[in-house]
Amino acid sequence: MYEITVLADGYAGIQEYMLSADRPYDLAKNYLPACRSLDAFYLSHGQEAYDPAMNEKYREYIDQQVKNGIFSERCGRHHRRLTFMLDDYYSGRLDLRQYFGQKKSKDYAAFLSSSSSFCCGVR
């Protein structure tokens, strides 16, 4: 099993925050594949610590994957959202309400129940 190395503390912080904000455990757990993918991206670029510029490069990479039909738009949003949450976590301003408002939660619930939620493995 792939172990997160570079962003482990950020992912753990996001999980902890979600659970403390009464978000379902599955919501936090479902970001693990996206985090593994981002972590692998960091390592493939020789990056050993969080870097907001690397997150921007990853978002561009994900946009290209969506454009090429490798990821669905929903899966792409999921991966991009994780990078924004990590940006907020590492800057000390993590507030998940901006990511999971009422409308966004309904969209996210639809995402989790769709087959698109399984597209988020490491590539």
Secondary structure as GFF3:
##gff-version 3
##sequence-region A 1 123
A	DSSP	alpha_helix	8	20	.	.	.	ID=ss1
A	DSSP	alpha_helix	25	29	.	.	.	ID=ss2
A	DSSP	alpha_helix	32	44	.	.	.	ID=ss3
A	DSSP	alpha_helix	52	67	.	.	.	ID=ss4
A	DSSP	alpha_helix	73	91	.	.	.	ID=ss5
A	DSSP	three_ten_helix	96	98	.	.	.	ID=ss6
A	DSSP	alpha_helix	102	113	.	.	.	ID=ss7
A	DSSP	three_ten_helix	115	118	.	.	.	ID=ss8
###
